[in-house]
Amino acid sequence: MRFPTSGARRTLVLFLILTALASLAAACGSSAAAPAGAAAPAEGQAVGGDGSAARGGASAAPGVGVTGSNGGGKDAAFRDDAKIIRTGSLQLDVKDVKASLRSARDTIVGMGGYVGASQQSSDGTSIVATVTYRIPVDRWEGALDALRALGDEVGEQTDAAEVTDQIVDLGARIRNLQASETALVRHAADAAKIADLLEIETRLTDVRGQIEQLTAQQKNLQDQAAYATLAVTFGTEVAAVTKAAEQWDPKNEVDRAGASLIGFLQTLTTAGIWFAIVWLPVLITLAIVVGIGIFIARRLGFLRRSDPPLPPAPAEG
């Protein structure tokens, strides 16, 4: 058996070293590639890469949707919590006013509302009634539809005013005043002088008065926001010709004509009496005074009668 020469041995050693280095580089490359491959799906989920990433993105999408939904829910809750005062008026032509009033009352009471005020008038041929209903704000549209169905709608007007900020502001002012009240009560307990105690009592009375006033305003706004106000007018339509025929009475017309004639004659007679008693003596007196004045002026020469001009002399033939 022949042993390799020294040159061959060097070549073999170099080959083995290169092979070891290549194996080591391959091992390092595979270990470095594994984390990169593991990180790829996460990045794919973020940007929507391969199929697994798409599934990951789909699973992430609901999370985003839930967040958006929560945000929308908060907005919806804020809108639902908004305090809005609704008011309106409605005019209806109905066949039977009393029956319509009963139906409208039963409908509103069934919805949780009540009658706030009412007014009714009649001219002998028709009845007109105006009723103010307080309706729960969440039943507003249903109440309008139910009332419209009772007759022919002649006119309608509705309005809405948001008072959420006013109610919140009143609540904040009430809390501040209550805090001041608590502090004043504490100072009153520690007051050593009667003068200080009287001053604290005066301020405490003023603060409590403001609290009661603001509380009443807040309660009123909350009540108006909880119950909408609708004024409904019920009336019956009467034909103009029929109504005019029913109102015309010949006897009344004769009486009115006679009264007018008597009034005219009375006025004429009164004017003659005034002229004979007052104005005629005044006019006669004025005429006498003017005549005397003219006579005196002529006697004194202020007014002279001018002689008529002489006719021209006849021409000689």
ABEGO torsion letter per residue (X at the ends): XBBBBAAAAAAAAAAAAAAAAAAAAAAAAAAAAAAAAAAAAAAAAAAGBBAAAAAAAAAAAAAAAAAAAAAAAAAAAAAAABBBBBBBBBBBBBABAAAAAAAAAAAAAAAGBBBABBBBBBAGABBBBBBBBBBBAAAAAAAAAAAAAABBBABBBBBBBBAAAAAAAAAAAAAAAAAAAAAAAAAAAABABAAAAAAAAAAAAAAAAAAAAAAAAAAAAAAAAABBBBBBBBBBBBBAAAAAAAABBAAAAAAAAAAAAAAAAAAAAAAAAAAAAAAAAAAAAAAAAAAAAAAAAAAAGABBBBBBBBBBBBBBX
